[in-house]
Amino acid sequence: MKMPNFLDYLFGFFISTLVFFIVLAVVLFGVESNVNSDIKHKASKFVNESCVSGKLDADGFLDFTRSIHKYGNYDIEISVDKVRAYPATEQNGNKRIRTGEDTYSTDQIMDAMYPKSYKKDGQWVNPQYQDYALNAGDSITVTVVRKRSITSGVYRVFFNGSNANTVITRYNNVVGYSYGM
């Protein structure tokens, strides 16, 4: 039995629309994958350059964050574990050095590089930012988190019921022991 022409057209329209959205999804997932790869590369490059130079370059950090934010809504967190040495005396009187780490968060690092005293009425009055000094053995960690994604977000909502934050990369390195430059 032959279907009427209207059902043939309707079926053809449905199949072509379905194929279009499948192709679109594959292309968008590919683009998102390339963006994520570029973000990972930029994060590792920034951390490695900071480890080699021995400082977090304030202008370089602004360039890094701008290059990430051009792709969308991302949170960029940075932390530094600074190695500290403390003099200690054992019970038998021998002196030795005890080491530990002090961890500095994103807010503490930002306050050091971009002091609030550089602003007047919300405007930057001193364009010379301060670099954040590092010592050998200090560890730098950069974490980039995507807030929401349209492409993979639709997939996550459909299968997981949530389009929560996604960690794109978490990269760390130790000053004085840089690899991958």
Secondary structure, 3 states (H helix, E strand, C coil): CCCCHHHHHHHHHHHHHHHHHHHHHHHHHHHHHHHHHHHHHHHHHHHHHHHHHCEECHHHHHHHHHHHHCCCCEEEEEEEEEEEEEEEECCCCCEEEEEEEEEECHHHHHHHHCCHHHEECCEECCCCCCCEECCCCCEEEEEEEECCCCHHHHHHHHHHCCCCCEEEEEEEEECCCCCCC
